[in-house]
Structure formats: structure tokens, C-alpha cells
Amino acid sequence: MKKSALLLFALVGAIILAACQPQTVEVTRVVTETVTETEQVEVTRVVTETETVTETVTETVVETLRGQGDQLTLFFWQAPSNLMPYLSGGGKELETSAIVIEPLARYNPQGEMFPLLAEEVPTLENGGFAADLMSITWKLREGLLWSDGTPVTSADVIFTYEFCNDPDTGCASADLFSEIASIDAIDDLTIQVNFSAPTPFPYKPFVGFNSPIIQAAQWADCVGAAAIGCTEQSFQPIGTGPYVVNEFLPNDSVLYDANPNYRDPNKPYFASVFIKGGGDAEAAARAVLETGEADYSWNLQVAPEILAQMELSGQGTIQSALSTNLERIMINFTNPDPALGDDRSEYLDGNNPHPILSDINVRKALSMAIDRNVLTTFGYGTLAKPTCNFLPGPPAYVSTANDPCPQDIEGANALLDEAGIVDTDGDGIREKDGLPLKFVYQTSTNAVRQGYQAFIKQWWAEIGVETELRNIDAAVYFGGDVASPDTFTKFYTDVEMYTNGATGQDFASLFANYTCANVNGAENNWFAGGVTRYCNPEYDALLDQLNAEGDTATRQEIVKQLNDILVQDVVLIPLTYRGSVSGFSNRILGGRVNPWDAELWNIADWTESSG
């Protein structure tokens, strides 16, 4: 711990010093929030247009005209590589496309569902969700237009399903549609989704920012293998949202104009939106909190003491909220050796296992060597939480079977010794079957993540593991370029680190990323969701039980069991329970961080302060 303490002081000092320099780097903070604990249930609360929702949020209602305001400037230091979430799945693509293409329903900051393109959210109570759980019927709002002026119809919804359901498309959200048997167009505005089995949670398809409706006319020639070549469509999608794409420069910037055919004639207030990409998280925070160059900054992975200092400038404020976001280390269960060529990191029906990490003793030792408290204190102070679980929230779904998970260097060394994985040549590095325990550990470029890497490299060295650290520009690492060897989905290293979590409260889809059917590979453009290439029939069978179970308490227990398999089989190493952290300029009214859906979920409602 003495070495860890010295490294902690050195890293914190380096970050504070860097904050005073022209060039800076990344990190996250979870800002203090007020939490009201209530009984947790999985069935998402549906907000219809006639319900009243009581929230502890102060809002100002301002009557506006479309385009009355000037330009909004948003800083996304992880710039999008395209504006088509189905062909990327990265957070930056999901966020930046959400103001153009929209789902039938969306989640608000409390995790409650509300209708967007639909007239209402179908439920058992209103008859839209069948009592036998075999179908759900959605009705589109009347008069909806695409940004090109053509009507939105049920054919567009059906096409979206067909696009993602084609295995050759390589759809990043394919799992959301996997339970559908067919979709019927009752009329031009009504769609009946038929499930292949009773489905207690029918809101996976067409709900949330990772399942938007796309225009059939624009994408008609892009189904299947042709999808990856549809650059024009991916760069300038036709949508129903408050803004349309004017100009898109991949991995750099996006300029949007107000959608002249948006369904609310008085919105959006701002005439245009400019998304600036590149740089780093501290530069993004500074642009909002200190210099006033931007109105909003996303994903502020910046040390808490630095953000607090920036806020003193009085230009803006930080908002944060917790949902399920987890900073974790992912384990590659396949062999990433470059000498394998096209078979590198390919599952090959289980015939290409990682030569070292396929041994659970090695995986367990790597996890045991880590001090999660030190990491979280370094990166987030008291404003985030160390965690032992894959699903860290909400409380009713959180397992206690893996607590506590303290650092145990001595135990990790003993475990490896007992497994016969020892240092035979005295160079300080253990060997397994003659292969040294040398791993490449990649993540995106930012200060907190590089700090995490430095700590973990030191701890792993103490158990006889040599680690090569690699950091990659976030625009590339989280990008959708299938030709790039450096994306997190392609996973051409031994271990990697990043954060994600559930969209809305559909935890089944989150766990589906670890099934045999969703293993990433060349055949699905590395977008299936199974980044680790983990395959366990026992796990898959348990997930099938979850998908067939309607009782909330039973579903909660199954979720805990799924979590325990992933943690105890060390498919990944949980580190820190993170919040969504963003910066808002003082001139913005109506901006509210949303941990369950797109952060720009209500950008059509944003206005500006008269002050």
C-alpha cells in the first residue's frame, strides 16, 4: 500500500499540474446527488401524455419560436465516426445521432418511459400489450414527417426491424430485436410486434436511443452486407428529431440545422447546433466552465478537484447522475496474436482460446491484485463507488455474493503458485505452459484511465505479470471503422478498459452481450456486443429464463445469478461504479443530464437565460 499511496500522490499531482498547462487530458467525476430510496421494480414506469409526474426539478417554462435562438455549441471530445448507431454502437454515435433519429419511446432522467413518436406507450392496463405477453401494438402520432417532408409510416418501423434483423447487416443493436417473430402493419400508423415466446419486457425494440426508427426510403439499398458501404446515409441520416445534419466531418465535427418539419412548430429554440470534437475531457470542461466557448460538454472524465476549481469561474455547472455505468477491465477469451492473421481474436467455435487468460486462476489473480478503493479515490474522490459487481445498480438487482473484494496480493501469488504458474527463469515474470504472463492492456486516452493503468501495471508486476500499456484516441477506440485494428469491439489485445451500462431498465439486453450467439467477430463486423468472446451455455440458459420470467422478484434473483457468473468466472473485472457527468453553460435553460437514455434527450426544449 505504501507504493500505491506514493503513486496516488504522484498521479494526483501530475493531473493538477496538467490542469494548468495548455494541453490536458481525461477523467470522470460523479457530482453529489440526492437519492430517495424506494422499492425497486423492473417493470419500467410508463408516463402517458395524461399522467402527472412529480419530480424534484425546478424548471422554467418559456414560450419560444423555432430558430429564435442562435447556435448551440456542444463539446464532444470523443467525436463521432458516423451518425448511425446501428452501425457503431459507441456512446458518441448514440448521443450525436439522437437529435436526428428517434425511437417510438424514450426514458427520462428518472428511468421512466414516455412516448416520443408513438401516441402512447402500450401497457397491459391500456390494452396495447397483450395479456398473453405475445404481442405489443404501437400507434404512431398522426402527422409525423421525416425531415425531407415525407410521412412517417408503419413501413418505416417494420423496415428498421428488417434492417437490424439481417445478420449480414452487423447491427450493433441486433439483440434488441431477437425476440421478435414478425411485425404486422395494421394500418399506416399502427404496428403489431409479435414475439416468438411470452415476453414480459416488450420494450427492447424501438425504445431508447439505441433503437431509433430509420427511414425505409433512405436505407432501402443498405440491408445486409451492403450496410457497411452506405456512407452517405450514415453521415446524413434523414430523421424525425429536432435537428437535421448540415455538414458532418467524421471524428471531427457536426453542424446541424433546425428541422423545418419537426412535429412541434415552435421548437427547437436554437437555430443550429455545432458539435465540436477532438481534444480531451479537460478541454471540454474548460470550454463550458471557464472560457464560455461552449454551451454543453459531454462525458467529463475529469478529476473532481479540477472540476470544482473550474466551476469557481462561474460560467457553468456540472450535472451528474448514477444508473448502471461500470468502469471495468474486459478479458479477451480468444487469442489476439497478430501472427494469426484473419483468425486474430476470432472465436472459431471455441477453437482459438487465449493461451493464458483461458485459465481462470490467472484471471482470478489479476482481479485479486487490484485495489478498487485506491483507483476510485484517485479518479473520482468520494463521488463514485468502488464495486465488485458487473451490475452495480439499482439496489434491488445488486448481488452481495461478491462482496467484499479487497486487494489481496499475497493471495493472488499463492493462487498462481498452487496452479503451477511460476517464474522458472528468475526474470520476475511467471510462465504458463512455457509462455510468459505478458499482457497488452488498452484503453482510451485520458488522465484517469492512464492513472488506472499505471496503478494496475504496478500491482500486476507484484504478482509476476508484465503489462504493456496502450492508450488510443477515443474517436478511434470507440469508433465504428471496421478497418481499424484499434477499436474496443475488435479487441486485438489481451485486456481492455472502458465504461458502459444498461439503456433504460432493460437489464436482459445488457447481459445478452455475453452470450454465445453474440460473440464479436468478422462475420458481424465486430458489432454483436460480445466483446470478450465469452461463451457459456449455462449462462445462456439462465438468460433464457430471465427473458421468459414475468415475476419481478424472480427476475431480480436471476439477474443477480447472471452477474455472479460473469464476476466469478472473471469474464471482466469490475472497478468503479461511475455516473454520467456533463457540463452546462449558465445560459442554457432546460438541460438535464440523463443516465438512462441520450443526454441530449430533450434538446428541443432547451432555451437560454435572459441574463
Secondary structure, 3 states (H helix, E strand, C coil): CHHHHHHHHHHHHHHHHHHCCCCCCCCCCCCCCCCCCCCCCCCCCECCCCCCCCCCCCCCCCCCCCCCEEEEEEEECCCCCCCCHHHCCCHHHHHHHCCCCCCCEEECCCCCEEECCECCCCCCCCCCECCCCCEEEEEECCCCECCCCCECCHHHHHHHHHHHHCHHHCCCCHHHHCCEEEEEEEECCEEEEEECCCCCCCCCCCECCCCCCCCHHHHHHHCHHHHHHCHHHHHCCCCCCCEEEEEEECCCEEEEEECCCCCCCCCCCEEEEEEEECCCHHHHHHHHHCCCCCCEECCCCCCHHHHHHHHCCCCEEEEEEEEEEEEEEEECCECCCHHHHHHCCCCHHHCCECCCCCCHHHHHHHHHCCCHHHHHHHHHCCCCEECCCCCCCCHHHCCCCCCCCCCCHHHHHHHHHHCCCECCCCCCCCEECCEECEEEEEEECCHHHHHHHHHHHHHHHCCCCEEEEEEECHHHHCCCCCCCCCCCCCCCCCEEEEEECCCCCCHHHHHHHHCHHHECCHHHCCCCCECCCCCCHHHHHHHHHHHHCCCHHHHHHHHHHHHHHHHHCCCEEEEEEEEEEEEEECCEECCCCCCCCCCCCCHHHCEECCC
